[in-house]
Amino acid sequence: MRRLVLFFFIIVLAFGKRFAKYLVEPIVLGYILIHYYPLIYFNNNNFGEQSTMTTIKKVCQLAGVSTATVSRALKSPELVTEKTRNKVLKAIEQAGYRPNMMAASVKTGKSNALLVLVPKLTNAFHLKIVQGIESAAQKNGYSVLIGDTQGQPKREHEYASMVLSNRADGLINLDHTFPFSKTDTKLAQNIPMVSVCQRIPGEQHYPVIEIDNYAACRALAKHLIDYGHKSFGVITGPNDSHIFTDRLAGIKSAFAEEDIEFKSKIIAGGDYSIDSGVAGAKALLSEKDRPTAIFCFNDDIAIGAIHQIKNHGLRVPEDISVVGFDNIEVTAFMDPSLTTIDQPAHEMGGRAVDVLLQLINKQPLKRNRELFPFKMVERASSSVVRSF
């Protein structure tokens, strides 16, 4: 207060009483805001009943731990036991404490956020992975930022740059491309990054969580061959990803064992969409040697393919068997229900978070590639071949 009086005296000397009186109110108001606003802000719910420090102490008392343990439980949950973290979270809820994560971010250099790049947010399989990511991130005290790239490099680069500017601590990529721009490549070399389902190309081998796509499509091929099929069509996704290569190799391997010729003209498609399934089926049905079975590289493609087959006046599976990939929820309720490959999407998303947090905390990984089990789910869309 002495400083305020001295400052006002200087104003009087400099400007005279005539002008000084107009400055009294703003100066006093400014003084109050600068010196007392923090108290008003932190106590606005209880009118001065408790300060933030008091609330933290209350959390410590309720949980029976130190302030350092509370801090670790919030900022680095991997450093405390699950039992301790649960005690702290329960105490926080009881005390009504809301930690200032922005202030913590400035102090620690960590955002406590993870960035997830999704090529197509409307894809049901991607959403299952994101649900697994979000669940695991929340348990570990992290929030999740979603970047819907729509498969566009410019959008990928813009979202990926968020990690470089400390708006996220690490990145999980659901696409098969390197998400950073050429100008950011060197800066991105040490960025914690994990991919799910798709492998990121390049000299630097980023950790990947996936299934054995070769074995999965081989299993589908054996299934259809055992039903007597010898004439096939394949509707794929993008042909520049390892999924295209691995799944196609699995089909070719099963064909080779049964002396079934693989012709390039049986391949159609180009992206993982219903429209691609419609266009792919239309192209395959226009061939002189019409296929009796069609492989679809995801369930959305299969939905489009079945739609087009029915529009063509044909039946599934009586005339053409169709198999998909991913086992999204709707496939069990389609007409006919879809034979497909089940991927444990939720678990894969959760594991991606675990691996990413190891990278963020500079912990060594036992392996760079983790394979999850798949399961072939046989339903009504595939059956014994019928002559026509």
C-alpha positions as CSV (number, residue, x, y, z in Angstrom):
1,M,0.0,0.0,0.0
2,R,2.9,2.3,0.7
3,R,4.0,1.9,-2.9
4,L,0.6,2.9,-4.1
5,V,0.6,6.1,-2.0
6,L,4.2,7.0,-3.2
7,F,3.1,6.3,-6.8
8,F,0.1,8.6,-6.5
9,F,2.3,11.4,-5.0
10,I,4.6,11.2,-8.0
11,I,1.6,11.5,-10.3
12,V,0.5,14.6,-8.4
13,L,3.9,16.2,-8.8
14,A,4.1,15.3,-12.5
15,F,0.6,16.2,-13.6
16,G,-0.8,18.4,-10.8
17,K,-4.0,17.9,-8.8
18,R,-6.2,18.7,-11.7
19,F,-5.2,15.6,-13.7
20,A,-4.3,13.4,-10.8
21,K,-7.9,13.1,-9.7
22,Y,-8.9,11.4,-13.0
23,L,-6.2,8.7,-12.4
24,V,-7.1,7.7,-8.9
25,E,-9.8,5.2,-9.8
26,P,-7.9,3.3,-12.5
27,I,-4.7,3.2,-10.4
28,V,-6.6,1.8,-7.3
29,L,-8.5,-0.7,-9.5
30,G,-5.3,-1.8,-11.1
31,Y,-3.6,-2.3,-7.8
32,I,-6.5,-4.4,-6.5
33,L,-6.6,-6.6,-9.6
34,I,-2.8,-7.2,-9.5
35,H,-2.5,-7.9,-5.8
36,Y,-5.9,-9.5,-4.9
37,Y,-7.2,-11.1,-8.1
38,P,-5.4,-14.4,-7.5
39,L,-7.2,-14.7,-4.1
40,I,-10.5,-13.9,-5.7
41,Y,-9.9,-16.4,-8.5
42,F,-9.0,-19.3,-6.4
43,N,-11.6,-18.7,-3.8
44,N,-14.6,-17.7,-5.9
45,N,-16.4,-21.0,-5.1
46,N,-16.0,-20.8,-1.3
47,F,-15.6,-17.0,-0.8
48,G,-12.1,-17.3,0.8
49,E,-12.7,-20.5,2.6
50,Q,-9.8,-22.3,1.1
51,S,-6.8,-21.6,-1.1
52,T,-5.3,-23.9,-3.8
53,M,-2.5,-24.9,-1.4
54,T,-5.0,-25.7,1.3
55,T,-6.9,-28.0,-1.2
56,I,-3.7,-29.8,-2.2
57,K,-2.9,-30.4,1.5
58,K,-6.4,-31.7,1.9
59,V,-5.8,-34.2,-0.9
60,C,-2.6,-35.3,0.8
61,Q,-4.5,-35.8,4.1
62,L,-7.3,-37.7,2.5
63,A,-5.0,-40.0,0.5
64,G,-2.4,-40.3,3.3
65,V,0.4,-39.4,0.9
66,S,2.9,-36.5,0.4
67,T,2.5,-33.6,-2.0
68,A,5.3,-35.1,-4.1
69,T,3.3,-38.4,-4.5
70,V,0.2,-36.4,-5.5
71,S,2.3,-34.6,-8.1
72,R,3.7,-37.9,-9.5
73,A,0.3,-39.5,-9.6
74,L,-1.0,-36.7,-11.8
75,K,2.0,-35.9,-14.0
76,S,3.8,-39.3,-14.1
77,P,1.3,-42.0,-13.1
78,E,3.7,-44.7,-14.3
79,L,6.0,-43.8,-11.3
80,V,3.3,-44.8,-8.7
81,T,1.4,-48.0,-8.1
82,E,-2.2,-48.3,-9.4
83,K,-3.4,-48.5,-5.8
84,T,-1.7,-45.2,-4.8
85,R,-3.0,-43.5,-8.0
86,N,-6.5,-44.6,-7.3
87,K,-6.3,-43.3,-3.7
88,V,-5.0,-39.9,-5.0
89,L,-7.8,-39.7,-7.6
90,K,-10.4,-40.5,-5.0
91,A,-9.0,-37.9,-2.6
92,I,-9.0,-35.3,-5.4
93,E,-12.6,-35.9,-6.1
94,Q,-13.5,-35.6,-2.4
95,A,-11.5,-32.4,-2.0
96,G,-12.9,-30.8,-5.2
97,Y,-9.3,-30.1,-6.4
98,R,-8.8,-29.1,-10.0
99,P,-5.1,-29.1,-10.9
100,N,-3.9,-26.3,-13.2
101,M,-2.6,-28.5,-16.1
102,M,-1.6,-25.5,-18.2
103,A,0.7,-24.2,-15.4
104,A,2.1,-27.7,-15.0
105,S,2.8,-27.9,-18.7
106,V,4.8,-24.7,-18.6
107,K,6.8,-25.9,-15.6
108,T,7.5,-29.4,-16.8
109,G,7.6,-29.0,-20.6
110,K,5.0,-31.7,-20.9
111,S,1.5,-31.2,-22.2
112,N,0.0,-34.4,-20.9
113,A,-1.7,-34.8,-24.2
114,L,-1.3,-37.5,-27.0
115,L,-2.0,-36.7,-30.6
116,V,-3.8,-39.4,-32.7
117,L,-3.9,-39.0,-36.5
118,V,-6.8,-40.8,-38.1
119,P,-7.1,-41.0,-42.0
120,K,-10.9,-41.3,-41.9
121,L,-12.8,-40.5,-38.7
122,T,-16.0,-42.0,-40.0
123,N,-14.4,-45.4,-40.3
124,A,-15.9,-47.6,-37.6
125,F,-12.7,-49.7,-37.2
126,H,-10.6,-46.5,-36.6
127,L,-13.1,-45.4,-33.9
128,K,-12.7,-48.7,-32.1
129,I,-8.9,-48.1,-32.0
130,V,-9.4,-44.5,-30.8
131,Q,-11.7,-45.8,-28.0
132,G,-8.9,-48.1,-26.8
133,I,-6.4,-45.2,-27.0
134,E,-8.6,-42.8,-25.1
135,S,-9.4,-45.3,-22.3
136,A,-5.7,-46.1,-21.8
137,A,-4.6,-42.5,-22.0
138,Q,-7.2,-41.4,-19.4
139,K,-6.0,-44.1,-17.0
140,N,-2.5,-42.7,-17.3
141,G,-3.5,-39.1,-16.8
142,Y,-3.3,-38.0,-20.4
143,S,-5.9,-36.4,-22.7
144,V,-6.2,-37.3,-26.4
145,L,-6.2,-34.9,-29.3
146,I,-7.8,-36.3,-32.6
147,G,-6.6,-35.2,-36.0
148,D,-8.9,-36.2,-38.8
149,T,-6.4,-36.0,-41.7
150,Q,-8.8,-37.3,-44.4
151,G,-5.8,-38.8,-46.0
152,Q,-4.5,-35.4,-47.1
153,P,-0.7,-34.7,-46.6
154,K,-1.2,-31.0,-45.8
155,R,-3.6,-31.9,-43.0
156,E,-1.2,-34.6,-41.7
157,H,1.7,-32.1,-41.6
158,E,-0.4,-29.4,-39.8
159,Y,-1.6,-31.8,-37.1
160,A,1.8,-33.5,-36.7
161,S,3.5,-30.2,-36.1
162,M,1.5,-29.9,-32.8
163,V,4.0,-32.4,-31.3
164,L,6.9,-30.2,-32.4
165,S,5.4,-27.2,-30.7
166,N,4.8,-29.1,-27.4
167,R,1.0,-29.2,-27.7
168,A,1.3,-33.0,-27.5
169,D,3.9,-35.2,-26.0
170,G,3.7,-38.0,-28.6
171,L,1.9,-39.2,-31.6
172,I,-0.1,-42.3,-32.6
173,N,-0.5,-42.7,-36.3
174,L,-3.3,-44.8,-37.9
175,D,-2.2,-44.2,-41.5
176,H,0.6,-45.7,-43.5
177,T,2.4,-42.4,-44.3
178,F,5.1,-40.4,-42.5
179,P,3.0,-37.5,-41.1
180,F,5.7,-34.8,-40.9
181,S,6.5,-32.4,-43.8
182,K,10.0,-32.6,-45.4
183,T,11.0,-29.4,-43.7
184,D,10.1,-30.9,-40.3
185,T,11.8,-34.3,-40.9
186,K,15.0,-33.7,-39.0
187,L,13.1,-32.1,-36.1
188,A,10.8,-35.1,-36.0
189,Q,13.6,-37.7,-35.7
190,N,13.3,-37.9,-31.9
191,I,9.5,-37.5,-31.6
192,P,7.8,-40.4,-29.8
193,M,5.6,-42.0,-32.4
194,V,3.8,-45.3,-32.6
195,S,1.6,-46.7,-35.5
196,V,-1.4,-49.0,-35.2
197,C,-2.2,-51.5,-38.0
198,Q,-0.1,-49.6,-40.6
199,R,3.7,-49.4,-40.7
200,I,5.4,-46.1,-41.3
201,P,7.9,-46.3,-44.2
202,G,11.5,-45.0,-43.9
203,E,14.9,-45.8,-42.5
204,Q,13.7,-45.1,-38.9
205,H,11.6,-48.1,-37.8
206,Y,8.8,-46.8,-35.6
207,P,7.1,-49.2,-33.2
208,V,4.0,-50.8,-34.8
209,I,1.0,-52.6,-33.2
210,E,-0.7,-54.9,-35.7
211,I,-1.9,-58.3,-36.6
212,D,-0.3,-60.8,-39.1
213,N,-2.1,-59.6,-42.2
214,Y,-0.4,-62.2,-44.3
215,A,-1.7,-65.1,-42.2
216,A,-5.2,-63.5,-41.8
217,C,-5.8,-63.3,-45.6
218,R,-4.3,-66.7,-46.1
219,A,-6.9,-68.0,-43.6
220,L,-9.7,-66.4,-45.6
221,A,-8.3,-67.8,-48.8
222,K,-8.1,-71.3,-47.4
223,H,-11.7,-70.9,-46.1
224,L,-13.0,-70.1,-49.6
225,I,-10.9,-72.7,-51.3
226,D,-12.2,-75.3,-48.9
227,Y,-15.7,-74.4,-50.1
228,G,-14.7,-75.2,-53.7
229,H,-14.1,-71.7,-55.0
230,K,-11.5,-71.3,-57.8
231,S,-12.6,-68.0,-59.5
232,F,-11.9,-65.0,-57.3
233,G,-11.9,-61.2,-57.2
234,V,-10.0,-58.9,-54.8
235,I,-11.1,-55.4,-53.8
236,T,-8.2,-53.7,-52.0
237,G,-7.4,-50.5,-50.2
238,P,-4.4,-48.2,-51.2
239,N,-1.7,-50.2,-53.1
240,D,1.2,-48.3,-51.5
241,S,0.9,-49.7,-48.0
242,H,2.3,-52.8,-46.4
243,I,-1.3,-54.0,-45.7
244,F,-1.9,-54.3,-49.5
245,T,1.4,-56.2,-49.9
246,D,0.9,-58.6,-46.9
247,R,-2.7,-59.4,-47.5
248,L,-2.2,-60.0,-51.2
249,A,0.8,-62.2,-50.4
250,G,-1.3,-64.3,-48.1
251,I,-3.9,-64.9,-50.8
252,K,-1.3,-65.7,-53.4
253,S,0.3,-68.2,-51.0
254,A,-2.9,-70.2,-50.5
255,F,-3.6,-70.1,-54.3
256,A,-0.2,-71.4,-55.1
257,E,-0.7,-74.4,-52.8
258,E,-3.9,-75.3,-54.7
259,D,-2.5,-74.5,-58.2
260,I,-4.9,-71.7,-58.6
261,E,-3.6,-69.0,-61.0
262,F,-3.5,-65.5,-59.7
263,K,-4.3,-63.0,-62.4
264,S,-3.8,-59.3,-62.0
265,K,-7.1,-58.5,-63.6
266,I,-8.9,-59.9,-60.5
267,I,-7.7,-56.9,-58.5
268,A,-9.9,-53.8,-58.1
269,G,-10.5,-51.0,-55.6
270,G,-8.1,-48.4,-54.3
271,D,-9.4,-47.1,-50.9
272,Y,-11.2,-48.3,-47.8
273,S,-14.6,-47.0,-48.6
274,I,-18.1,-48.2,-49.4
275,D,-17.9,-46.4,-52.8
276,S,-14.7,-48.4,-53.5
277,G,-16.6,-51.6,-52.8
278,V,-19.4,-50.6,-55.2
279,A,-17.0,-49.6,-58.0
280,G,-14.8,-52.7,-57.4
281,A,-17.7,-55.1,-57.6
282,K,-19.0,-53.4,-60.7
283,A,-15.6,-53.9,-62.4
284,L,-15.3,-57.5,-61.4
285,L,-18.8,-58.4,-62.4
286,S,-18.2,-57.0,-65.9
287,E,-15.4,-59.6,-66.5
288,K,-16.2,-62.5,-68.7
289,D,-15.1,-65.0,-66.0
290,R,-17.2,-63.7,-63.2
291,P,-15.8,-64.5,-59.8
292,T,-17.6,-66.9,-57.4
293,A,-15.9,-65.3,-54.4
294,I,-14.6,-61.8,-53.6
295,F,-12.1,-60.8,-51.0
296,C,-12.7,-57.3,-49.5
297,F,-9.8,-55.6,-47.7
298,N,-12.1,-54.1,-45.1
299,D,-15.7,-54.3,-44.1
300,D,-16.8,-51.0,-45.6
301,I,-15.6,-52.3,-49.0
302,A,-17.6,-55.5,-48.4
303,I,-20.8,-53.5,-47.6
304,G,-20.4,-51.7,-51.0
305,A,-19.6,-54.9,-52.9
306,I,-22.7,-56.7,-51.5
307,H,-24.9,-53.8,-52.4
308,Q,-23.6,-53.8,-56.0
309,I,-23.9,-57.6,-56.3
310,K,-27.6,-57.4,-55.3
311,N,-28.2,-54.5,-57.7
312,H,-26.8,-56.7,-60.4
313,G,-29.5,-59.3,-59.7
314,L,-27.2,-61.7,-58.0
315,R,-27.4,-63.3,-54.5
316,V,-24.8,-63.5,-51.7
317,P,-23.7,-66.2,-51.0
318,E,-25.7,-68.3,-53.4
319,D,-24.1,-66.7,-56.5
320,I,-21.1,-65.0,-55.0
321,S,-19.4,-65.4,-51.6
322,V,-18.0,-62.2,-50.0
323,V,-15.5,-61.9,-47.1
324,G,-14.5,-58.7,-45.3
325,F,-11.8,-57.6,-42.8
326,D,-12.0,-55.9,-39.4
327,N,-15.3,-57.2,-37.9
328,I,-16.9,-53.8,-37.3
329,E,-20.1,-54.1,-35.3
330,V,-22.6,-53.7,-38.2
331,T,-21.3,-56.8,-40.0
332,A,-23.1,-59.2,-37.6
333,F,-26.4,-57.5,-38.6
334,M,-26.0,-57.3,-42.4
335,D,-28.1,-59.3,-44.8
336,P,-26.3,-61.6,-45.1
337,S,-24.1,-61.3,-42.0
338,L,-20.5,-61.0,-43.1
339,T,-17.7,-63.4,-42.8
340,T,-14.7,-61.4,-41.8
341,I,-11.4,-61.1,-39.8
342,D,-11.7,-59.9,-36.2
343,Q,-9.0,-57.5,-35.1
344,P,-8.8,-56.6,-31.3
345,A,-9.0,-52.9,-32.1
346,H,-9.7,-51.7,-28.6
347,E,-6.8,-53.7,-27.1
348,M,-4.4,-52.6,-29.9
349,G,-5.2,-49.0,-29.3
350,G,-4.6,-49.4,-25.5
351,R,-1.3,-51.1,-26.2
352,A,-0.2,-48.3,-28.5
353,V,-0.6,-45.9,-25.6
354,D,1.5,-48.1,-23.3
355,V,4.3,-48.2,-25.9
356,L,4.1,-44.5,-26.6
357,L,4.4,-43.6,-22.9
358,Q,7.5,-45.8,-22.7
359,L,9.0,-43.7,-25.5
360,I,8.0,-40.5,-23.9
361,N,9.6,-41.6,-20.6
362,K,12.7,-42.8,-22.5
363,Q,12.2,-46.4,-21.4
364,P,13.7,-49.1,-23.7
365,L,11.3,-51.2,-25.7
366,K,11.7,-55.0,-25.8
367,R,10.5,-55.1,-29.5
368,N,9.5,-52.6,-32.2
369,R,6.7,-54.8,-33.6
370,E,3.9,-56.3,-31.6
371,L,1.5,-58.8,-33.2
372,F,-2.0,-59.2,-31.8
373,P,-4.0,-62.4,-32.5
374,F,-6.7,-62.3,-35.1
375,K,-9.8,-64.5,-35.5
376,M,-11.7,-65.5,-38.6
377,V,-15.4,-65.1,-38.0
378,E,-17.5,-67.2,-40.3
379,R,-21.0,-66.0,-41.0
380,A,-23.6,-66.3,-43.8
381,S,-21.9,-64.3,-46.6
382,S,-19.6,-67.2,-47.6
383,S,-20.7,-70.7,-48.6
384,V,-20.1,-73.6,-50.9
385,V,-19.5,-72.7,-54.6
386,R,-22.5,-73.3,-56.9
387,S,-22.1,-73.8,-60.6
388,F,-23.8,-71.2,-62.8
